[in-house]
Amino acid sequence: MKHFLRRSSFVLRRSSFVVRLSSFVLVLGIAAWIFPTAASAWFRNQANAQIARAVAFKDVSALNQADAHLVQAEAWSRDALIEFARARASLARDDAPRAVAAMSATGEALRDDSIAQFVWAEAEWRLGNASAAFEHWRAAGALTFFVNAMHRAQFAHQWDEAARLARIALGIAPDNVEAQYALGDVLGYLDADAALRELARAEDLTRDPELLATIYSRQGEILAARGEEFAALALFEQAMQIAPRDARPRTDAARVLFATQPGARERAVALLHEALAVAPWYIAAYITLAEIAEADGDVRTAEDWYAKGLAQNRNNPDLLFARAKFYARQNRLEQAKADLILAMQNETRADERAKIARELEALNAR
């Protein structure tokens, strides 16, 4: 019995030793696997921080440090994220070939990573590979990003940038009517013929009556600007029929009638009142009514229309700028200057600020 107990105790001690040894070996194995990965990740994160600094502050030395960190990261462990960081560093140096090579080295590992796909697209785009760029931007789900950026550029009157972004959006989604209309719209300030071609494509793409009316209005505005008033008025009429509550074509038509057909002044005024009945905030209608009243010699009514517009759109820079020019024509220079200063304070678009500054400079020189 004692012999049996001693043997059992030995077996148990040996089993316990084996278990402890196995656990130790397992821990060593896990540590050997985890530590290089953790060390690599640490150096990679340091590199990413330096890349971010380089981009934010145009710091070339930070890129050199990033490269050194990536070499150290790769010495511990190699993975797709290191190549991704290397691609970002290359783009920061404007080295598109190296960036594309680095992203290509990631293979399929980052296929579902939207940020990586976006960076890959940017690298291909800079290299001139548009179709590959569009493919990666599509994989990144980047359409909304470019459409939003396009609208911001439109609002800021950055026409070339808005056109560039619209073309990228269309490369990603060729049938996106929002981007197609925006491209035609902004080209209207750069190249009338190209604008009309792009707007015709938007017309073919859209199934939205309101957008179709907007397209007709923009086409008419471009035609009117180059002296094709009859064709412009026909388009405004089409837009009014499609969208009876749209102030834009009514105001556009009124402006053309006022400028080209003195006998149609009553019709122009009626259209402007219709526009304000459905859109009391519509700035261009107030300005046009004021201009008609001024042309009729009714200065007081003209001033009232500017005041009514500003009551609906407090401190609107377009209305203030228009009223300032009206005051200047009436030799009410101090009132004109006050409106220009207020307009400058409320204007965010660089081109419009430049116009206001020129007008203020001219008044100060008088």
Helices and strands as residue ranges (DSSP letters): H 2-57, H 60-76, H 80-92, H 96-104, H 114-127, H 130-140, H 143-155, H 159-172, H 177-187, H 192-205, H 209-225, H 229-242, H 247-260, G 262-264, H 265-278, H 283-295, H 299-312, H 317-329, H 333-346, H 350-364
